[in-house]
Amino acid sequence: MDKGFSYTLEDEKIIEYMKLSTENKLQWLEEINEFNNMVLSGREKELREKLRACKI
């Protein structure tokens, strides 16, 4: 892969996440998004979107 990013997770972490309720998963996602919006600069958010779109 020459653009974007990739990562791996240990099986234990995936299993742990799968055990969470849908409500807990959505709450976790909301908290992460709120945190990112508070701490990332406009430039960092722009770079994040380019990574997601595999433009860099």
Backbone bond lengths (Angstrom), bond angles and torsions (degrees), N, CA, C in turn:
res aa  C-N    CA-C-N  psi(-1)  N-CA   C-N-CA  omega(-1)  CA-C   N-CA-C  phi
1 M - - - 1.462 - - 1.527 107.19 -
2 D 1.316 116.91 124.55 1.452 120.20 -178.62 1.522 113.57 -106.12
3 K 1.335 117.65 -0.26 1.460 122.13 175.23 1.520 108.54 -139.27
4 G 1.337 115.24 160.53 1.458 119.19 178.79 1.518 111.66 79.70
5 F 1.316 116.58 -151.29 1.451 121.26 -179.51 1.517 109.01 -153.80
6 S 1.309 115.80 164.73 1.460 121.43 175.21 1.521 108.28 -145.58
7 Y 1.306 116.33 160.98 1.451 121.40 177.37 1.518 108.21 -156.78
8 T 1.314 116.20 164.26 1.459 121.72 179.02 1.525 108.95 -124.61
9 L 1.308 114.55 154.50 1.460 121.81 175.91 1.515 108.76 -126.51
10 E 1.311 114.88 148.13 1.454 119.82 175.73 1.522 108.98 -71.41
11 D 1.317 116.45 147.68 1.464 121.14 -179.71 1.523 112.03 -54.50
12 E 1.331 116.21 -37.20 1.463 120.23 -178.58 1.528 111.39 -61.62
13 K 1.321 116.44 -40.44 1.469 120.64 179.74 1.527 110.88 -66.11
14 I 1.316 116.78 -39.15 1.462 120.93 178.79 1.529 110.20 -65.78
15 I 1.301 116.50 -43.93 1.464 121.08 179.31 1.525 110.48 -63.73
16 E 1.330 116.59 -41.94 1.459 121.47 178.08 1.533 110.48 -59.50
17 Y 1.331 116.38 -44.38 1.468 121.10 179.08 1.529 110.95 -64.63
18 M 1.323 116.80 -40.11 1.463 120.69 -178.79 1.526 112.19 -62.80
19 K 1.319 116.77 -26.04 1.463 121.11 -179.05 1.525 112.96 -76.88
20 L 1.344 117.23 -16.33 1.455 120.19 179.80 1.528 110.42 -69.25
21 S 1.307 115.70 148.73 1.463 119.74 175.25 1.526 108.81 -71.77
22 T 1.317 115.82 161.20 1.463 120.37 177.42 1.517 110.29 -58.11
23 E 1.312 116.95 -41.36 1.462 121.04 179.03 1.527 111.17 -60.06
24 N 1.328 117.32 -44.05 1.466 120.95 179.39 1.524 111.96 -66.31
25 K 1.329 116.94 -37.73 1.465 120.20 177.72 1.524 110.26 -63.92
26 L 1.326 116.85 -44.14 1.459 120.60 -179.99 1.526 111.31 -67.41
27 Q 1.316 117.13 -37.60 1.463 120.85 177.50 1.524 110.02 -63.85
28 W 1.332 117.06 -44.09 1.464 121.57 177.89 1.524 109.93 -59.51
29 L 1.325 117.41 -45.74 1.457 121.74 -179.53 1.526 111.42 -62.00
30 E 1.316 116.31 -43.18 1.461 120.58 178.61 1.527 111.20 -62.35
31 E 1.330 117.18 -43.38 1.465 120.95 179.33 1.524 111.77 -63.72
32 I 1.319 117.24 -40.79 1.469 120.89 178.57 1.519 110.17 -64.63
33 N 1.336 117.27 -43.30 1.468 120.55 178.97 1.527 111.66 -63.76
34 E 1.314 117.47 -42.13 1.468 121.16 177.83 1.523 110.52 -62.19
35 F 1.320 116.27 -44.36 1.460 120.69 179.18 1.523 110.69 -60.86
36 N 1.335 116.87 -48.91 1.468 120.45 179.85 1.520 111.51 -59.03
37 N 1.321 117.31 -42.62 1.459 120.60 -179.76 1.527 112.07 -65.42
38 M 1.319 117.14 -29.41 1.465 120.65 178.93 1.525 112.14 -77.21
39 V 1.326 117.62 -38.62 1.466 119.45 -169.45 1.527 114.99 -101.55
40 L 1.319 118.93 -22.29 1.459 119.88 -177.86 1.528 110.96 -83.27
41 S 1.318 114.94 139.76 1.461 119.78 175.36 1.526 109.09 -76.86
42 G 1.315 116.41 168.67 1.456 120.22 177.07 1.515 111.92 -58.38
43 R 1.329 116.20 -40.86 1.471 120.61 178.73 1.526 111.06 -63.95
44 E 1.321 117.48 -41.57 1.466 121.14 179.15 1.527 110.84 -64.87
45 K 1.311 116.68 -40.33 1.468 120.11 177.38 1.520 110.92 -63.98
46 E 1.341 116.44 -39.46 1.462 121.34 177.73 1.529 110.65 -62.47
47 L 1.331 116.75 -44.79 1.460 120.81 178.18 1.528 111.58 -63.78
48 R 1.328 116.98 -39.70 1.461 121.23 178.26 1.533 110.28 -60.03
49 E 1.320 116.70 -43.45 1.463 120.55 179.63 1.526 111.81 -66.49
50 K 1.326 116.82 -36.37 1.471 119.82 176.84 1.527 111.00 -66.47
51 L 1.335 116.00 -38.43 1.472 119.24 176.07 1.530 110.19 -63.02
52 R 1.315 117.10 -45.42 1.464 121.10 -179.65 1.527 111.77 -60.51
53 A 1.323 116.34 -35.08 1.461 121.33 -178.60 1.535 111.76 -88.05
54 C 1.332 116.93 3.36 1.478 123.24 -178.03 1.522 111.66 56.55
55 K 1.318 116.15 37.43 1.467 120.95 176.69 1.524 110.68 -90.22
56 I 1.310 117.28 -15.06 1.468 121.14 175.38 1.513 108.88 -135.28
